[in-house]
């Protein structure tokens, strides 16, 4: 099965990348990490108003673009490449959970807000939620998982929890925050877990691309024994292996995102492809991050270099919606 981006999808990727190149360079990423909000609100507003990333998967009847999860995954891959802190993954997961399990009133009330740029998130387990402390819409599940609920955080705002990767924001939702049932929790969870895993795989693919490009560029500039280190056969082989792992992860990611976006795809097939993509993506990100550090040498372990940001993001993505070995265990043999 082969996939290629359509002209419109390629244009979407190029547009997102152009915005990120202009407003999420390494210095901007570090400023966003250190900011109180944990991201750059101006960048998020640009991505929502100029590109419409939050509205991609929202149907037109709710003021969205009426595209699909695949287009959202295209945007996520570009964000993964940039390393920019962004609430897009959390927002996409909450959107898909609402579409899968939210009742009509909840969809009509919340989806237009998401399409307009309100950050949304969904707490699946242990009340720990991605981007919870900066989200205007917080969803969760009832204790038995049967209900999708909206969490009122006006009086008890989710508290930020420090994590190793400063570009991904985690928070804990207070168990005392009021909750209002708004739909089917089982359907919302099933969809959110798959979309979250596929979205993390898309971020991982972008991260792999960033790691490879950084490594190739460095190997062309760094010299030893009077020649660029990239001309050494052993390093050529290692970078070729990095490229192969990247392309396998990208193919798996696109296949999973396409399956999740196509209502004609059987649920079992979509789940199979998603777990495969999450497994490939998580392992590829970990491998390429390690190679990026090793092939850069001593400079890669300094705070000033971006290699440690690549490593931390790879580690976080490998745990966010399940580790690679956990996804492999769900693939029937």
N, C-alpha and C positions, 0 to 999 in steps of 0.2 A: 504494500500500500504506500503510495507516494503522495506527498503533500507539498504544495508550493503556495506562497502568498499571492493573492490576487493583486491586481494593480491598486485597488483601493486599500487593501491591507498593507501593501508596501508603502503607500503614501502615508498611511497612518503611522507606521513605524518610523518613517523618515521625519515626520512632523514632531512626534514625541521626542525623537533623538535631537532634533534641532533645538527644541526648547530646553532640553536637559544640558546640551552642550553649552548653551548660552547662560543658563542660570544655575547649573549644578556642577561646576568645575570642582576640583579637589578642595580648594579653599572654601567654596560655598558649602560643600558637604560637611566640612569640619565645623563651620559656623552653625549649621543647622543642628548637628549633633549636640553642640554645647548650648543651644538655645533652650529656654524654659519649656517651649512647646515640643522640643525634640524633633522638629522638622521646620521647613521653611514655609510658612503660610502663604507667602506671596507666590512661591513656585506652585503650590497646590492650587491656588486660585487661577494661575495661568494655565495649568494643565486642564482644569475644569472648564474655564471660560473660553480659552483659545482652541483647545483640542477636544474637550468634552469627555475626558477619560472616565469620569464617574458615571456618565450617562450612557456609555457604550452598551452595557448589557440591560439597560432599563427599557422596557417596551415604549413605543411611541405614545400609547394611551396614557402613560404616566410621565409625559414630557421628556422621555429619553430618546436616544437615537435609534432604538430598535435593532441594534446589531446583534451580537451574541457574545457568549463567554470567550469564544476564540479571539475576537477583536480585543477584549479586555486582556487576554493572555499576551497578545502582541505588545500591548502597552507595558505590561508587567516585565516582559523580557528586556525592553529598553530601560526601564527603571532599574532592573537588576544590573545591567551593564554600567549604569552611571554611579551606583552605590548610594544614590540619594535616599535619605530617609523619606518615606512616603506612606500615607495611610491607604493607598489604593488597594492593596491585597485585602485588608480588613473590610474595606467598603464593598469590594466585589463579593466577598464571602457573605456579608450581611444581605446584599442585594439578592443573591441567588437563594439564600435561605428564605427571604420574604416571598420570592416568586414561587418557591417550592411548597412552603408551608403556611405563609401568612394568609389571613382571611382577607376578603375583599376590602373591608374598611381600612385595615392596616396598610394594605398595598396602596390604596388611594391616598392615604394620609402621608405615608413615609417615603414612597418611591420618588415622588416629585422633589422632595427635599434632597434626597440623595443625588438625583440627576442634576440638581442645581449646585451641588458641591458640598453638602453637609457630610461630614465624616461619620461613617457608621461602622459598627463592629458587632461581633457575636461571640459570647462566652460559651464555649462548649463544655469545658470540664474545670472543676475546682475553682470556678469563678475568676480564673486568670484569663485576661482577654487582651488580644493584640490591639494596640492603639486606644485602649479603653479610657485613658485619662485625657484624651483630646477629642473624643468622639461626641457628637451631638445626639447621636442615636445609638443606644446600647440595647442589644437584644440578648436573650439568654434562653435557657430551658428550665422547665419546672423540675423539681427534685426527682420525679420519676421519669422525666424525659418526654412525657406525653404532650406537653404544651410548649409552643413557642411563646415567649413572653417578652414584653417590652419593659426594660428596667428604668425606673425613674431615678436619675442620678442628680437631680437638682439639689437635694439636701445632703447627699452622701456621695460626693464625686469619687470615682475610682482612683485609687492611689497608685502612683507610678512605682514600679519595682525595677531596681537597677539590674541590668543584665550585661553580659560580656560584650555583646554586639550593641554598640550605641546607636546604630542606624535602624534597629527594630525595637519598637517601644512596647513594653508589657505593663499591664496594670492589674490590680486586684479589685474586683467589684465587692462592695460591702454586702454581706448577707442580709443586712437590715434594709437595703434599698427596696422600695415598693416595686412589685411586679404585677403586670397586667397581661393575662393570656390574650394572644392575638392570632393563634393558629395551631397548626399541627406540628408538634415538636419532632416527631419521628421523621417525617418527610423533610423538615428543615435540616435536621442533623445529617441525614444521609446525603443530601445535596451539598451541604456546607463542608463535610469532611472530604468529599471528592473534589469539589472546587478548590478548597484550601490546599489540598495536596497538589493538584495540577497547577495552581497559581504559584506555589512555592517552587515547583519544578521549573516554571517559566522564569522566575527570578533567578534560579540556579543556572539556567542556560545563559542568561545575560551575564551573570557573574563569571561563568567559565570563559565567555568571550572576552570579558575585560581582563581576566588573568592571563589568557593567551596573548592578547595584544600587548599588554604590559611586558610580558616576558620576551616576546619576539623583538619589540622595540629596544629593550635593554640589551639584548644579545647582539643587536646590530651596532650598538654604540660602544659597549664595553669591550676594551681590548686587552688581550693577554698575549705575550710573546709576539707583539707587533701585528696582531690580526684580530678582527672581531671574534668574540667567543662563539657567536652564532655560526661561524664557519667550521667549527669542530664537529666531526661526524657524530660523536656521542650525544652532543647537545641537540643536533639536528633530529636525531632519533627520538629524543625525549619530547621535543616540541611537536614532532609529527604525531606522537602518541597523544599529546594534549589535544591536538586538532581532531583526531579520530574520536576521542571521548566526547569532545564538545559536539560534534556532528551527530553522534549516536544519541546523546542526551537531547539535542534539539529535535531530531526526528521523533523520538518518543514523546517529547512534550507536545509537539504539534499534533501528533496522532491522538493523544489524550484530550487535548483542548477541542479538537474537531469533534471527537466522539461526544464530549459533554455538551457541545453546542448543537448537535444534530439530534432532534427529537426522535428520529427514526432509528437511531442506534440502540440496540438492546442494552438494558441496564447492566447485565453481566459483562458485556463487551466493554462498555464504558469504564466500569470498575477495574477490569483487567488492565486496560491501557493506562488508566490513571495510576494504579499501583506500580506498573512497570516504569512509567515516566518518573514517578517520585523516587523510585529506587535508583534508576540510572542517573537522574539529575543530582540527587544527594551525594552519591558516590563520586560522580564526575567533579562536582564542586569541591569536595574535600581533596581529591587527588590534584586537581589543577591549582588549588590554593597552595598546597604543599610544594608543588613543583615551582610555582611562581616565587615562593620564598627561597627555595634552594638555588634556583638559577639566577636570582638576583644577588645572592651572596649576602655579605654582612649588612649591606644597606637596608635589606628587607626587614631587619629586626629593630629598626629605629622607629620612633614614634612619628617622625616627619614623613616617612614613606607610606604609601597607601597599601603596601602588601599586607600589613596587619589588619586593615579594614576588610580586605578580601578574605583573609583567613577567618576572621570573626563572623562575617556574613555567611560563609560556607558552613561553619559550625552551627550557627543558629538555624539555617534553612534545613540542615540535616536532622533537626529535632522538632521543628515547628509544628508540623502535622504528621509526625511519625518518622522514625529513623528508617534508613534504607532497608535494613534487614526485616523490620516490621512490615513494610510494604511487600517485600518478597514473600513473606509468610502467608500473605493473603492472595497470592496468585496460585490458582489451581494448576497442578501439574498433570 
